[in-house]
């Protein structure tokens, strides 16, 4: 069995040092390269896992990864994202992937890397939730409607998944902000309404009607 290889792709030397230190207790070979080499190194199959810190360009770097995955390249991708990027984060639909938020403990990066490198069994039954034509993969942050992937941004997915996994219960906007955005979020509660509108638009009429508005209270998923 070959030793797993992890490639840290980043331009920030502090991020590179942090990632190498976090992975030091795993039985892996580590290396690093700048963001400009991401596409070439992925095509070459330079690693079993890419730890990608896209800096200020998450969308462009993820577009590169998506393009390479479409060519049939098979490797894991562990993304390091800034908290502010979660609002618009959309993960590729191909490949084994996960993410950590910048500032997390090194142990979290190591655990998520380990999960991608040695996945063991495939996604279990408990990770898949199906309603009519909807399939939510709770392990990979992906959603399908009638077999087609839904292009949810991460917080859209997180909000939707929270409601779907707590069916029949109404949650106020304030509670949803706390449970999905976190207790450190200081934006207005109307951001929940914006995300709900976007989710409904992406689901189609039949599923969207299950995402109900409870007047003067909040939202519920009628499962």
QUIGIGI-V676048 format. One record per backbone hydrogen bond with DSSP energy under -0.5 kcal/mol. NH is the residue of the N-H (numbers start at 1). CO is the residue of the C=O. Records with the same first field share a line. If there is no record, write none. Layout:
NH->CO  CO
This chain:
4->27
6->29
7->49
8->6  31
9->7  51
10->8  33
13->11
16->12
17->13
18->14
19->15
20->16
21->17
22->18
23->19
24->21
26->23
28->26
29->4
31->6
33->8
37->34
38->35
41->37
42->38
43->39
44->40
45->42
46->41
48->5
49->5
50->76
51->7  49
52->50  78
53->9  51
54->52  80
57->54
61->57
62->58
63->59
64->60
65->61
66->62
67->63
68->64
69->65
70->66
71->68
72->69
73->68
75->73
76->48
77->96
78->50
79->77  98
80->52
81->79  100
85->82
86->82  83
87->84
88->85
89->85
97->95
98->77
100->79
102->81
104->101
108->105
109->105
110->106
111->107
112->108
113->109
114->110
115->111
116->112
117->113
118->114
127->124
128->125
129->127  136
131->134
134->131
135->144
136->129
137->135  142
138->127  136
140->137
141->137
142->137
144->135
145->148
146->133
147->133
148->145
150->143
152->150
154->89
155->86
157->153
158->154
159->155
160->156
161->157
162->158
163->159
164->160
165->161
166->163
167->164
168->221
169->166
171->219
173->217
176->172
177->173
178->174
179->175
180->176
181->176  177
182->177
185->182
191->188
192->189
193->189
194->190
195->191
196->192
197->193
198->194
199->195
200->196
201->197
202->198
203->199
204->200
208->204
209->205
210->207
211->207  208
212->210  220
214->212  218
215->213
217->214
218->214
219->171
220->212
222->210  220
223->221
